[in-house]
Amino acid sequence: MPTIVVDVMPKAELLDPQGKAVSGALARLGQDAFSAVRIGKRFELTVEGEVDDEVLATARKVADEILSNSVIEDVVGIEVVE
Amino acid sequence: MPTIVVDVMPKAELLDPQGKAVSGALARLGQDAFSAVRIGKRFELTVEGEVDDEVLATARKVADEILSNSVIEDVVGIEVVE
């Protein structure tokens, strides 16, 4: 069944305390390859039947209005996978 | 700067209560295009310099051992974006 993947990340200009904590933990564990970590959400929406333009438009609307909080988050990706 | 994106999802055979809640909320709000919702995490690891095989191997190790809990989660994707 097709799945629509929606990626939501904290806005770039905002602090991401969860990411900061993971970044600090990685450094303490000796992993210094990464200079920053940000953590967002990945939603998988399962669609019964075909993904047509209407379903995609609905997904975009749901992503913007329900799955993300536009004050602090950006929808960074919407893609269809099988 | 290059970024390594790590996607982590709850294992398919496990219930995802957060996803179930969102799925129920969507249905109550009149959005019935989606039959199921699962919610995972998206990590963005910023790399200073080039992403070579060694950095990618480190990212894979960190994804498996630190960013995900292999009892309940799967790493479903690791990709490099600019």
N, CA and C atoms of all chains as a GROMACS GRO file, in nm:
protein
  492
    1MET      N    1   0.084  -0.120   0.000
    1MET     CA    2   0.000   0.000   0.000
    1MET      C    3   0.087   0.125   0.000
    2PRO      N    4   0.049   0.227  -0.077
    2PRO     CA    5   0.133   0.347  -0.080
    2PRO      C    6   0.131   0.420   0.055
    3THR      N    7   0.242   0.484   0.082
    3THR     CA    8   0.257   0.558   0.207
    3THR      C    9   0.306   0.698   0.174
    4ILE      N   10   0.249   0.797   0.239
    4ILE     CA   11   0.298   0.934   0.224
    4ILE      C   12   0.383   0.964   0.347
    5VAL      N   13   0.509   1.002   0.323
    5VAL     CA   14   0.600   1.034   0.433
    5VAL      C   15   0.605   1.185   0.450
    6VAL      N   16   0.577   1.232   0.570
    6VAL     CA   17   0.583   1.375   0.601
    6VAL      C   18   0.695   1.398   0.702
    7ASP      N   19   0.790   1.484   0.668
    7ASP     CA   20   0.900   1.515   0.759
    7ASP      C   21   0.880   1.653   0.820
    8VAL      N   22   0.887   1.660   0.951
    8VAL     CA   23   0.867   1.786   1.023
    8VAL      C   24   0.990   1.812   1.110
    9MET      N   25   1.049   1.930   1.097
    9MET     CA   26   1.168   1.964   1.176
    9MET      C   27   1.144   2.093   1.253
   10PRO      N   28   1.212   2.108   1.369
   10PRO     CA   29   1.204   2.238   1.438
   10PRO      C   30   1.263   2.346   1.348
   11LYS      N   31   1.206   2.465   1.352
   11LYS     CA   32   1.256   2.574   1.269
   11LYS      C   33   1.404   2.599   1.294
   12ALA      N   34   1.477   2.636   1.188
   12ALA     CA   35   1.622   2.651   1.198
   12ALA      C   36   1.662   2.756   1.302
   13GLU      N   37   1.580   2.861   1.315
   13GLU     CA   38   1.620   2.970   1.404
   13GLU      C   39   1.586   2.942   1.550
   14LEU      N   40   1.523   2.827   1.576
   14LEU     CA   41   1.489   2.795   1.714
   14LEU      C   42   1.589   2.696   1.773
   15LEU      N   43   1.614   2.706   1.902
   15LEU     CA   44   1.691   2.606   1.973
   15LEU      C   45   1.616   2.473   1.968
   16ASP      N   46   1.690   2.365   1.965
   16ASP     CA   47   1.629   2.232   1.970
   16ASP      C   48   1.694   2.158   2.088
   17PRO      N   49   1.635   2.174   2.207
   17PRO     CA   50   1.700   2.120   2.328
   17PRO      C   51   1.725   1.969   2.320
   18GLN      N   52   1.631   1.897   2.259
   18GLN     CA   53   1.645   1.752   2.246
   18GLN      C   54   1.768   1.719   2.161
   19GLY      N   55   1.781   1.791   2.048
   19GLY     CA   56   1.897   1.771   1.962
   19GLY      C   57   2.026   1.809   2.033
   20LYS      N   58   2.022   1.921   2.106
   20LYS     CA   59   2.140   1.965   2.180
   20LYS      C   60   2.184   1.858   2.280
   21ALA      N   61   2.086   1.797   2.347
   21ALA     CA   62   2.117   1.693   2.446
   21ALA      C   63   2.184   1.574   2.379
   22VAL      N   64   2.130   1.532   2.264
   22VAL     CA   65   2.189   1.418   2.193
   22VAL      C   66   2.329   1.454   2.144
   23SER      N   67   2.345   1.576   2.093
   23SER     CA   68   2.474   1.622   2.045
   23SER      C   69   2.578   1.616   2.158
   24GLY      N   70   2.539   1.665   2.278
   24GLY     CA   71   2.628   1.661   2.393
   24GLY      C   72   2.661   1.519   2.434
   25ALA      N   73   2.560   1.431   2.430
   25ALA     CA   74   2.582   1.291   2.467
   25ALA      C   75   2.680   1.224   2.370
   26LEU      N   76   2.664   1.252   2.241
   26LEU     CA   77   2.756   1.194   2.141
   26LEU      C   78   2.899   1.238   2.169
   27ALA      N   79   2.916   1.367   2.199
   27ALA     CA   80   3.051   1.418   2.226
   27ALA      C   81   3.109   1.349   2.349
   28ARG      N   82   3.029   1.334   2.454
   28ARG     CA   83   3.078   1.268   2.576
   28ARG      C   84   3.113   1.122   2.551
   29LEU      N   85   3.044   1.060   2.454
   29LEU     CA   86   3.071   0.919   2.423
   29LEU      C   87   3.186   0.904   2.324
   30GLY      N   88   3.248   1.016   2.289
   30GLY     CA   89   3.366   1.009   2.205
   30GLY      C   90   3.339   1.018   2.056
   31GLN      N   91   3.212   1.045   2.018
   31GLN     CA   92   3.179   1.060   1.877
   31GLN      C   93   3.184   1.208   1.843
   32ASP      N   94   3.292   1.252   1.778
   32ASP     CA   95   3.303   1.395   1.750
   32ASP      C   96   3.292   1.426   1.601
   33ALA      N   97   3.236   1.333   1.525
   33ALA     CA   98   3.224   1.354   1.380
   33ALA      C   99   3.112   1.453   1.347
   34PHE      N  100   3.022   1.475   1.441
   34PHE     CA  101   2.903   1.555   1.410
   34PHE      C  102   2.902   1.682   1.494
   35SER      N  103   2.885   1.795   1.427
   35SER     CA  104   2.894   1.922   1.499
   35SER      C  105   2.760   1.967   1.555
   36ALA      N  106   2.652   1.912   1.503
   36ALA     CA  107   2.521   1.951   1.554
   36ALA      C  108   2.421   1.839   1.525
   37VAL      N  109   2.320   1.831   1.609
   37VAL     CA  110   2.213   1.734   1.589
   37VAL      C  111   2.080   1.807   1.605
   38ARG      N  112   1.990   1.786   1.512
   38ARG     CA  113   1.854   1.837   1.529
   38ARG      C  114   1.758   1.720   1.514
   39ILE      N  115   1.651   1.721   1.590
   39ILE     CA  116   1.560   1.607   1.591
   39ILE      C  117   1.419   1.652   1.556
   40GLY      N  118   1.364   1.588   1.456
   40GLY     CA  119   1.227   1.618   1.414
   40GLY      C  120   1.144   1.492   1.410
   41LYS      N  121   1.031   1.500   1.341
   41LYS     CA  122   0.940   1.387   1.336
   41LYS      C  123   0.920   1.339   1.194
   42ARG      N  124   0.896   1.211   1.182
   42ARG     CA  125   0.868   1.151   1.052
   42ARG      C  126   0.734   1.080   1.064
   43PHE      N  127   0.636   1.125   0.985
   43PHE     CA  128   0.503   1.064   0.986
   43PHE      C  129   0.488   0.975   0.863
   44GLU      N  130   0.437   0.855   0.881
   44GLU     CA  131   0.403   0.770   0.767
   44GLU      C  132   0.251   0.756   0.763
   45LEU      N  133   0.191   0.814   0.657
   45LEU     CA  134   0.046   0.808   0.640
   45LEU      C  135   0.014   0.701   0.537
   46THR      N  136  -0.054   0.596   0.579
   46THR     CA  137  -0.089   0.489   0.485
   46THR      C  138  -0.215   0.526   0.409
   47VAL      N  139  -0.211   0.508   0.277
   47VAL     CA  140  -0.325   0.542   0.192
   47VAL      C  141  -0.383   0.414   0.136
   48GLU      N  142  -0.514   0.397   0.149
   48GLU     CA  143  -0.581   0.285   0.083
   48GLU      C  144  -0.608   0.328  -0.060
   49GLY      N  145  -0.560   0.250  -0.155
   49GLY     CA  146  -0.585   0.286  -0.294
   49GLY      C  147  -0.476   0.375  -0.348
   50GLU      N  148  -0.509   0.449  -0.454
   50GLU     CA  149  -0.409   0.528  -0.525
   50GLU      C  150  -0.384   0.663  -0.459
   51VAL      N  151  -0.260   0.711  -0.476
   51VAL     CA  152  -0.230   0.847  -0.432
   51VAL      C  153  -0.248   0.939  -0.551
   52ASP      N  154  -0.360   1.009  -0.557
   52ASP     CA  155  -0.382   1.105  -0.666
   52ASP      C  156  -0.357   1.246  -0.614
   53ASP      N  157  -0.378   1.344  -0.700
   53ASP     CA  158  -0.350   1.482  -0.661
   53ASP      C  159  -0.432   1.525  -0.540
   54GLU      N  160  -0.556   1.475  -0.534
   54GLU     CA  161  -0.644   1.514  -0.425
   54GLU      C  162  -0.591   1.464  -0.290
   55VAL      N  163  -0.547   1.338  -0.290
   55VAL     CA  164  -0.492   1.280  -0.166
   55VAL      C  165  -0.365   1.355  -0.125
   56LEU      N  166  -0.282   1.388  -0.225
   56LEU     CA  167  -0.159   1.462  -0.195
   56LEU      C  168  -0.189   1.600  -0.138
   57ALA      N  169  -0.290   1.665  -0.196
   57ALA     CA  170  -0.329   1.797  -0.145
   57ALA      C  171  -0.379   1.786  -0.001
   58THR      N  172  -0.458   1.679   0.025
   58THR     CA  173  -0.505   1.656   0.162
   58THR      C  174  -0.387   1.635   0.256
   59ALA      N  175  -0.289   1.556   0.211
   59ALA     CA  176  -0.173   1.529   0.295
   59ALA      C  177  -0.099   1.658   0.327
   60ARG      N  178  -0.088   1.745   0.226
   60ARG     CA  179  -0.017   1.871   0.246
   60ARG      C  180  -0.090   1.958   0.350
   61LYS      N  181  -0.223   1.959   0.336
   61LYS     CA  182  -0.305   2.038   0.429
   61LYS      C  183  -0.293   1.982   0.571
   62VAL      N  184  -0.303   1.850   0.584
   62VAL     CA  185  -0.293   1.786   0.715
   62VAL      C  186  -0.154   1.811   0.775
   63ALA      N  187  -0.051   1.803   0.690
   63ALA     CA  188   0.086   1.824   0.738
   63ALA      C  189   0.101   1.966   0.794
   64ASP      N  190   0.046   2.063   0.720
   64ASP     CA  191   0.062   2.203   0.761
   64ASP      C  192  -0.024   2.238   0.883
   65GLU      N  193  -0.145   2.182   0.888
   65GLU     CA  194  -0.241   2.230   0.987
   65GLU      C  195  -0.249   2.142   1.111
   66ILE      N  196  -0.219   2.013   1.096
   66ILE     CA  197  -0.241   1.922   1.209
   66ILE      C  198  -0.112   1.857   1.256
   67LEU      N  199  -0.032   1.807   1.162
   67LEU     CA  200   0.087   1.731   1.204
   67LEU      C  201   0.201   1.821   1.252
   68SER      N  202   0.202   1.946   1.207
   68SER     CA  203   0.309   2.035   1.249
   68SER      C  204   0.252   2.158   1.318
   69ASN      N  205   0.332   2.218   1.404
   69ASN     CA  206   0.297   2.343   1.469
   69ASN      C  207   0.377   2.453   1.400
   70SER      N  208   0.308   2.533   1.317
   70SER     CA  209   0.381   2.624   1.229
   70SER      C  210   0.454   2.735   1.304
   71VAL      N  211   0.426   2.750   1.433
   71VAL     CA  212   0.498   2.850   1.511
   71VAL      C  213   0.643   2.805   1.535
   72ILE      N  214   0.662   2.676   1.555
   72ILE     CA  215   0.795   2.627   1.592
   72ILE      C  216   0.851   2.523   1.495
   73GLU      N  217   0.769   2.477   1.399
   73GLU     CA  218   0.815   2.368   1.313
   73GLU      C  219   0.792   2.400   1.165
   74ASP      N  220   0.874   2.338   1.080
   74ASP     CA  221   0.856   2.345   0.935
   74ASP      C  222   0.830   2.205   0.881
   75VAL      N  223   0.742   2.196   0.782
   75VAL     CA  224   0.728   2.071   0.707
   75VAL      C  225   0.838   2.072   0.601
   76VAL      N  226   0.937   1.984   0.615
   76VAL     CA  227   1.052   1.990   0.525
   76VAL      C  228   1.044   1.890   0.410
   77GLY      N  229   0.943   1.803   0.413
   77GLY     CA  230   0.935   1.709   0.302
   77GLY      C  231   0.805   1.631   0.303
   78ILE      N  232   0.747   1.614   0.184
   78ILE     CA  233   0.631   1.527   0.167
   78ILE      C  234   0.660   1.442   0.045
   79GLU      N  235   0.669   1.310   0.063
   79GLU     CA  236   0.695   1.227  -0.054
   79GLU      C  237   0.617   1.097  -0.045
   80VAL      N  238   0.593   1.041  -0.162
   80VAL     CA  239   0.515   0.917  -0.169
   80VAL      C  240   0.611   0.800  -0.186
   81VAL      N  241   0.598   0.699  -0.102
   81VAL     CA  242   0.676   0.576  -0.120
   81VAL      C  243   0.578   0.460  -0.129
   82GLU      N  244   0.622   0.353  -0.192
   82GLU     CA  245   0.529   0.238  -0.211
   82GLU      C  246   0.527   0.149  -0.089
   83MET      N  247   2.684   2.308   0.464
   83MET     CA  248   2.751   2.192   0.527
   83MET      C  249   2.669   2.066   0.505
   84PRO      N  250   2.734   1.954   0.479
   84PRO     CA  251   2.657   1.832   0.456
   84PRO      C  252   2.588   1.784   0.583
   85THR      N  253   2.476   1.722   0.563
   85THR     CA  254   2.397   1.671   0.674
   85THR      C  255   2.364   1.525   0.648
   86ILE      N  256   2.375   1.444   0.750
   86ILE     CA  257   2.333   1.304   0.738
   86ILE      C  258   2.197   1.292   0.805
   87VAL      N  259   2.099   1.244   0.729
   87VAL     CA  260   1.964   1.228   0.783
   87VAL      C  261   1.942   1.083   0.822
   88VAL      N  262   1.904   1.060   0.946
   88VAL     CA  263   1.877   0.925   0.996
   88VAL      C  264   1.728   0.917   1.030
   89ASP      N  265   1.659   0.820   0.969
   89ASP     CA  266   1.516   0.802   0.997
   89ASP      C  267   1.497   0.678   1.084
   90VAL      N  268   1.424   0.696   1.193
   90VAL     CA  269   1.399   0.587   1.286
   90VAL      C  270   1.249   0.571   1.302
   91MET      N  271   1.198   0.449   1.284
   91MET     CA  272   1.054   0.426   1.299
   91MET      C  273   1.030   0.314   1.400
   92PRO      N  274   0.913   0.317   1.467
   92PRO     CA  275   0.879   0.204   1.553
   92PRO      C  276   0.867   0.078   1.467
   93LYS      N  277   0.909  -0.036   1.520
   93LYS     CA  278   0.901  -0.162   1.445
   93LYS      C  279   0.759  -0.188   1.398
   94ALA      N  280   0.748  -0.247   1.278
   94ALA     CA  281   0.617  -0.267   1.216
   94ALA      C  282   0.525  -0.354   1.303
   95GLU      N  283   0.584  -0.450   1.377
   95GLU     CA  284   0.500  -0.544   1.452
   95GLU      C  285   0.456  -0.488   1.587
   96LEU      N  286   0.502  -0.367   1.620
   96LEU     CA  287   0.463  -0.307   1.748
   96LEU      C  288   0.354  -0.204   1.729
   97LEU      N  289   0.268  -0.193   1.828
   97LEU     CA  290   0.171  -0.085   1.830
   97LEU      C  291   0.245   0.048   1.840
   98ASP      N  292   0.188   0.151   1.779
   98ASP     CA  293   0.245   0.285   1.790
   98ASP      C  294   0.134   0.375   1.843
   99PRO      N  295   0.124   0.386   1.977
   99PRO     CA  296   0.009   0.457   2.037
   99PRO      C  297   0.000   0.603   1.991
  100GLN      N  298   0.116   0.669   1.972
  100GLN     CA  299   0.117   0.808   1.927
  100GLN      C  300   0.055   0.818   1.786
  101GLY      N  301   0.096   0.725   1.700
  101GLY     CA  302   0.040   0.722   1.564
  101GLY      C  303  -0.109   0.692   1.566
  102LYS      N  304  -0.148   0.596   1.651
  102LYS     CA  305  -0.290   0.561   1.663
  102LYS      C  306  -0.371   0.682   1.706
  103ALA      N  307  -0.318   0.760   1.799
  103ALA     CA  308  -0.389   0.878   1.848
  103ALA      C  309  -0.407   0.980   1.736
  104VAL      N  310  -0.301   1.002   1.658
  104VAL     CA  311  -0.311   1.098   1.548
  104VAL      C  312  -0.410   1.046   1.443
  105SER      N  313  -0.403   0.916   1.416
  105SER     CA  314  -0.494   0.857   1.318
  105SER      C  315  -0.640   0.877   1.361
  106GLY      N  316  -0.666   0.854   1.490
  106GLY     CA  317  -0.802   0.874   1.542
  106GLY      C  318  -0.844   1.020   1.534
  107ALA      N  319  -0.749   1.111   1.563
  107ALA     CA  320  -0.780   1.254   1.559
  107ALA      C  321  -0.813   1.296   1.416
  108LEU      N  322  -0.735   1.245   1.319
  108LEU     CA  323  -0.762   1.280   1.179
  108LEU      C  324  -0.902   1.235   1.139
  109ALA      N  325  -0.938   1.113   1.180
  109ALA     CA  326  -1.071   1.061   1.146
  109ALA      C  327  -1.180   1.148   1.207
  110ARG      N  328  -1.160   1.187   1.333
  110ARG     CA  329  -1.261   1.271   1.400
  110ARG      C  330  -1.272   1.408   1.334
  111LEU      N  331  -1.161   1.455   1.276
  111LEU     CA  332  -1.161   1.586   1.210
  111LEU      C  333  -1.210   1.577   1.065
  112GLY      N  334  -1.252   1.457   1.026
  112GLY     CA  335  -1.311   1.442   0.893
  112GLY      C  336  -1.212   1.407   0.783
  113GLN      N  337  -1.088   1.380   0.820
  113GLN     CA  338  -0.989   1.341   0.720
  113GLN      C  339  -0.983   1.189   0.716
  114ASP      N  340  -1.047   1.130   0.615
  114ASP     CA  341  -1.049   0.984   0.614
  114ASP      C  342  -0.968   0.925   0.499
  115ALA      N  343  -0.877   1.005   0.444
  115ALA     CA  344  -0.796   0.956   0.331
  115ALA      C  345  -0.688   0.859   0.377
  116PHE      N  346  -0.656   0.860   0.506
  116PHE     CA  347  -0.542   0.782   0.554
  116PHE      C  348  -0.590   0.673   0.648
  117SER      N  349  -0.548   0.549   0.621
  117SER     CA  350  -0.598   0.438   0.701
  117SER      C  351  -0.512   0.412   0.824
  118ALA      N  352  -0.389   0.462   0.824
  118ALA     CA  353  -0.304   0.441   0.940
  118ALA      C  354  -0.197   0.550   0.944
  119VAL      N  355  -0.152   0.579   1.064
  119VAL     CA  356  -0.043   0.676   1.082
  119VAL      C  357   0.059   0.614   1.177
  120ARG      N  358   0.185   0.621   1.138
  120ARG     CA  359   0.291   0.581   1.231
  120ARG      C  360   0.387   0.698   1.243
  121ILE      N  361   0.440   0.717   1.363
  121ILE     CA  362   0.525   0.833   1.388
  121ILE      C  363   0.662   0.789   1.437
  122GLY      N  364   0.763   0.836   1.368
  122GLY     CA  365   0.900   0.806   1.407
  122GLY      C  366   0.980   0.933   1.421
  123LYS      N  367   1.113   0.917   1.421
  123LYS     CA  368   1.199   1.032   1.442
  123LYS      C  369   1.289   1.054   1.322
  124ARG      N  370   1.324   1.180   1.300
  124ARG     CA  371   1.416   1.216   1.194
  124ARG      C  372   1.531   1.294   1.258
  125PHE      N  373   1.650   1.240   1.250
  125PHE     CA  374   1.769   1.307   1.304
  125PHE      C  375   1.847   1.372   1.191
  126GLU      N  376   1.889   1.496   1.210
  126GLU     CA  377   1.979   1.560   1.116
  126GLU      C  378   2.114   1.580   1.184
  127LEU      N  379   2.215   1.508   1.137
  127LEU     CA  380   2.350   1.517   1.194
  127LEU      C  381   2.434   1.605   1.102
  128THR      N  382   2.478   1.719   1.152
  128THR     CA  383   2.561   1.808   1.071
  128THR      C  384   2.706   1.763   1.076
  129VAL      N  385   2.768   1.755   0.960
  129VAL     CA  386   2.907   1.711   0.950
  129VAL      C  387   2.993   1.830   0.908
  130GLU      N  388   3.100   1.855   0.982
  130GLU     CA  389   3.198   1.955   0.939
  130GLU      C  390   3.290   1.887   0.839
  131GLY      N  391   3.303   1.945   0.723
  131GLY     CA  392   3.392   1.885   0.624
  131GLY      C  393   3.320   1.783   0.538
  132GLU      N  394   3.396   1.691   0.481
  132GLU     CA  395   3.340   1.596   0.384
  132GLU      C  396   3.280   1.474   0.450
  133VAL      N  397   3.179   1.418   0.384
  133VAL     CA  398   3.124   1.292   0.431
  133VAL      C  399   3.195   1.180   0.356
  134ASP      N  400   3.291   1.114   0.421
  134ASP     CA  401   3.358   1.003   0.356
  134ASP      C  402   3.304   0.872   0.414
  135ASP      N  403   3.362   0.761   0.371
  135ASP     CA  404   3.311   0.630   0.416
  135ASP      C  405   3.320   0.614   0.567
  136GLU      N  406   3.424   0.673   0.624
  136GLU     CA  407   3.444   0.658   0.769
  136GLU      C  408   3.332   0.729   0.846
  137VAL      N  409   3.301   0.853   0.802
  137VAL     CA  410   3.194   0.929   0.868
  137VAL      C  411   3.060   0.857   0.852
  138LEU      N  412   3.037   0.802   0.733
  138LEU     CA  413   2.911   0.730   0.710
  138LEU      C  414   2.902   0.606   0.799
  139ALA      N  415   3.016   0.535   0.813
  139ALA     CA  416   3.017   0.417   0.900
  139ALA      C  417   2.989   0.457   1.044
  140THR      N  418   3.048   0.571   1.086
  140THR     CA  419   3.023   0.622   1.221
  140THR      C  420   2.875   0.655   1.238
  141ALA      N  421   2.818   0.720   1.136
  141ALA     CA  422   2.675   0.756   1.142
  141ALA      C  423   2.589   0.631   1.156
  142ARG      N  424   2.625   0.526   1.082
  142ARG     CA  425   2.548   0.402   1.088
  142ARG      C  426   2.554   0.340   1.228
  143LYS      N  427   2.676   0.342   1.284
  143LYS     CA  428   2.696   0.286   1.418
  143LYS      C  429   2.617   0.366   1.523
  144VAL      N  430   2.628   0.499   1.513
  144VAL     CA  431   2.556   0.586   1.606
  144VAL      C  432   2.405   0.567   1.592
  145ALA      N  433   2.358   0.553   1.468
  145ALA     CA  434   2.215   0.534   1.444
  145ALA      C  435   2.167   0.405   1.509
  146ASP      N  436   2.246   0.298   1.493
  146ASP     CA  437   2.205   0.168   1.546
  146ASP      C  438   2.216   0.161   1.698
  147GLU      N  439   2.321   0.222   1.752
  147GLU     CA  440   2.351   0.198   1.894
  147GLU      C  441   2.302   0.309   1.987
  148ILE      N  442   2.290   0.431   1.934
  148ILE     CA  443   2.259   0.542   2.024
  148ILE      C  444   2.125   0.609   1.988
  149LEU      N  445   2.105   0.635   1.858
  149LEU     CA  446   1.986   0.711   1.819
  149LEU      C  447   1.859   0.627   1.819
  150SER      N  448   1.875   0.496   1.805
  150SER     CA  449   1.755   0.411   1.803
  150SER      C  450   1.765   0.306   1.913
  151ASN      N  451   1.650   0.260   1.956
  151ASN     CA  452   1.640   0.150   2.052
  151ASN      C  453   1.600   0.026   1.973
  152SER      N  454   1.696  -0.065   1.952
  152SER     CA  455   1.673  -0.175   1.858
  152SER      C  456   1.566  -0.273   1.906
  153VAL      N  457   1.525  -0.263   2.031
  153VAL     CA  458   1.418  -0.351   2.080
  153VAL      C  459   1.284  -0.309   2.019
  154ILE      N  460   1.264  -0.180   2.004
  154ILE     CA  461   1.133  -0.132   1.959
  154ILE      C  462   1.138  -0.050   1.830
  155GLU      N  463   1.259  -0.019   1.781
  155GLU     CA  464   1.268   0.070   1.665
  155GLU      C  465   1.361   0.013   1.557
  156ASP      N  466   1.337   0.054   1.433
  156ASP     CA  467   1.425   0.021   1.321
  156ASP      C  468   1.481   0.150   1.262
  157VAL      N  469   1.608   0.145   1.222
  157VAL     CA  470   1.663   0.254   1.142
  157VAL      C  471   1.620   0.228   0.998
  158VAL      N  472   1.533   0.312   0.944
  158VAL     CA  473   1.477   0.284   0.811
  158VAL      C  474   1.548   0.361   0.700
  159GLY      N  475   1.637   0.453   0.736
  159GLY     CA  476   1.706   0.524   0.630
  159GLY      C  477   1.822   0.607   0.682
  160ILE      N  478   1.931   0.605   0.607
  160ILE     CA  479   2.044   0.693   0.635
  160ILE      C  480   2.085   0.752   0.501
  161GLU      N  481   2.075   0.884   0.488
  161GLU     CA  482   2.114   0.942   0.360
  161GLU      C  483   2.184   1.076   0.382
  162VAL      N  484   2.268   1.111   0.285
  162VAL     CA  485   2.343   1.236   0.294
  162VAL      C  486   2.273   1.341   0.210
  163VAL      N  487   2.249   1.457   0.268
  163VAL     CA  488   2.195   1.570   0.192
  163VAL      C  489   2.289   1.688   0.210
  164GLU      N  490   2.288   1.777   0.113
  164GLU     CA  491   2.383   1.892   0.123
  164GLU      C  492   2.325   2.002   0.210
   0.00000   0.00000   0.00000
